[in-house]
Amino acid sequence: MNNLVDRNIAEAMRDEMAMRERILSLLNESPRTVPEVADALECSANNAMFWMMAMWRYGSIEEVGKRDGEGYYRYQPVL
């Protein structure tokens, strides 16, 4: 059982690092909304929201300007 838990934690950390880098790469090109990031990553908006809100909470990204017509902010990396 311990090996299963350790492996899942390691996989989660690896996923987090990979997704963080992919999202930051996209946002370095230009500020984007959650749906735009989801489209670029070919993942669900829910998954993109999960990763981006964690990044926002810990100060890696910030919202830019006002909400768009659908109510989404654009996000950019914190410099």
Steps between C-alpha positions, in 0.01 A plus 500: 500500500780745580654455156166584337465821702861604434461435130178703479663795677798483266271487197296795627814706554628412153164595347495827691845600378420408140166681494644805671773529237257449212259762633776752572636447150160582350450802723848632417388519136193707590245532781223241465171398659440159656308375192780619271758314707278190503470511121876540456571213740221287353355438846170581668431849630455342844854361494644829376307685771634264766863554399468873437320578825770315693761707316303818570461415868874450542592814307633354175240669279278807526190628326538779246240764420126449518291192435414413143142471371470149643624604845856366474814687598817471300801382697870566466808384693597711799824676410 
